[in-house]
Amino acid sequence: MLASKSLGTDFRQSEKQTLFRFSALYILLTVIIISVFSFIYFELQEDLMLQQKKPTLQTYSKELIEDLKQLHVNFDKTQIYPRSDKFDSAIFDNEKKLIFSSVATKLRLDKILYLENGVIHLVNIPESYYLGAKYIIVKVKDDEAWLARTKKEIVIFGAITFLFMLVIGYILLRLFLKPMRDAITLLDEFIKDTTHELNTPVSTIVANIEMIDKSSLDEKLLKKIERIDIGAKTISNIYQDLTYLTLGSEIVSNNEDIDIEQLALERVEYFTSLALAKKVKISSNIIEKTSLTADKFKISKLLDNLLSNAIKYNKVGGEIVVSVESKGFSVEDSGIGIAQDDISKIKERYKRFNKSSGGFGIGLSIVSSIAQEYNLKIDITSQERVGTKVSISW
């Protein structure tokens, strides 16, 4: 079974959500920072490799220029373009049109030294236009030893940095959340202690009012007693809600066969004085007898919250009907109703759509929690300015 959640549990869940969101953002920023530095490091290593290869390519370029010079002088004797086993080459005229290339690949002249498709290119401009060549390109295949080494370094240092940043982030987050966690713990303990201290006086007031023989009282005193009765029952309901919220996970369920008809009649009688104070008529409609195996306190709390909401959000002179039928019961009122878009959100804790009336917005949250524990189905139908019907079935 799913246990109900206390206020402390809600706060701890909020803390976990904060931790998760902060961690997700922190990890994302960490990954972005590591990626940026990894890219910069990669570019630097590539540039370093090119600078190390540059002297060799310049030597090859001089060899090619010398061979082109000899070919230019002896062009009438030989017309064979100079080639080498050490490098590939190409020559372009002053309009950057290709004159000849030892390999059929696309070449660029916008950079002097660059790496492209695993090949290192050096662009040189000879002093003389031998064979009409203004641009000379010398190319050698990259052995990619630097690339494997750089990737390995990025992975190792990236992983170390990532783990280090996670540890730092976790420490900082725990430090930042400590004041809030201490305040939440203090508030949770304060609510528990307060609700515990309320138990005795509230129970005493309600019990003594019930023992008073109201038939012997005059009308003026009877009205005063009824006001005290209404106030005591209101405080009692708030106390029970707070008890359920703060101690819900600690309350042990004592499941038994509950006569829903009898329970409904008891709760209707209990809320009659509260309903009359708002000039609301409350009645029961027993269509068919039924029973449910559950904890009687929790099912009573579920029904109490439905009745309490039906009274709070009813109109003066309105009506409430508690119906019991096979495999379920319902509470229907003639109150202000709920907008269709808000019905799906009404079970959220502290959610209120009418600020002028009602309580703390925890009633249907408690109903939902208890229903979830016992696999009860909640069906809410409502129409604004007409009324609301909440049905519980199993």
Secondary structure as the mmCIF struct_conf table of DSSP 4:
data_model
#
loop_
_struct_conf.conf_type_id
_struct_conf.id
_struct_conf.beg_label_comp_id
_struct_conf.beg_label_asym_id
_struct_conf.beg_label_seq_id
_struct_conf.end_label_comp_id
_struct_conf.end_label_asym_id
_struct_conf.end_label_seq_id
HELX_LH_PP_P HELX_LH_PP_P1 LEU A 2 SER A 6
HELX_RH_AL_P HELX_RH_AL_P1 LEU A 7 VAL A 73
TURN_TY1_P TURN_TY1_P1 ASN A 74 LYS A 77
HELX_LH_PP_P HELX_LH_PP_P2 ILE A 80 PRO A 82
BEND BEND1 ASP A 85 LYS A 86
STRN STRN1 ASP A 88 PHE A 92
TURN_TY1_P TURN_TY1_P2 ASN A 94 GLU A 95
STRN STRN2 LEU A 98 SER A 101
BEND BEND2 SER A 102 VAL A 103
BEND BEND3 ASP A 110 ASP A 110
BEND BEND4 ILE A 112 ILE A 112
STRN STRN3 LEU A 113 GLU A 116
TURN_TY1_P TURN_TY1_P3 ASN A 117 GLY A 118
STRN STRN4 VAL A 119 ASN A 124
BEND BEND5 GLU A 127 SER A 128
HELX_RH_3T_P HELX_RH_3T_P1 TYR A 130 GLY A 132
BEND BEND6 LYS A 134 LYS A 134
STRN STRN5 TYR A 135 LYS A 141
HELX_RH_AL_P HELX_RH_AL_P2 ALA A 145 MET A 211
BEND BEND7 ILE A 212 ILE A 212
HELX_RH_3T_P HELX_RH_3T_P2 LYS A 214 SER A 216
BEND BEND8 LEU A 217 LEU A 217
HELX_RH_AL_P HELX_RH_AL_P3 GLU A 219 LEU A 247
HELX_RH_3T_P HELX_RH_3T_P3 GLY A 248 GLU A 250
HELX_LH_PP_P HELX_LH_PP_P3 ILE A 251 SER A 253
STRN STRN6 ASN A 255 ASP A 259
HELX_RH_AL_P HELX_RH_AL_P4 ILE A 260 ALA A 277
TURN_TY1_P TURN_TY1_P4 LYS A 278 LYS A 279
STRN STRN7 LYS A 281 ILE A 286
BEND BEND9 ILE A 287 GLU A 288
STRN STRN8 SER A 291 ASP A 295
HELX_RH_AL_P HELX_RH_AL_P5 LYS A 296 LYS A 312
TURN_TY1_P TURN_TY1_P5 TYR A 313 TYR A 313
BEND BEND10 ASN A 314 ASN A 314
HELX_LH_PP_P HELX_LH_PP_P4 LYS A 315 LYS A 315
TURN_TY1_P TURN_TY1_P6 VAL A 316 GLY A 317
STRN STRN9 GLU A 319 GLU A 325
TURN_TY1_P TURN_TY1_P7 SER A 326 LYS A 327
STRN STRN10 GLY A 328 ASP A 333
BEND BEND11 GLY A 335 ILE A 336
HELX_RH_AL_P HELX_RH_AL_P6 GLN A 340 ILE A 343
TURN_TY1_P TURN_TY1_P8 SER A 344 LYS A 347
BEND BEND12 GLU A 348 GLU A 348
TURN_TY1_P TURN_TY1_P9 ARG A 349 TYR A 350
BEND BEND13 PHE A 353 PHE A 353
TURN_TY1_P TURN_TY1_P10 LYS A 355 SER A 356
BEND BEND14 SER A 357 SER A 357
BEND BEND15 GLY A 359 GLY A 361
HELX_RH_AL_P HELX_RH_AL_P7 GLY A 363 GLU A 373
TURN_TY1_P TURN_TY1_P11 TYR A 374 ASN A 375
STRN STRN11 LYS A 377 GLN A 383
TURN_TY1_P TURN_TY1_P12 GLU A 384 VAL A 386
STRN STRN12 GLY A 387 SER A 393
#
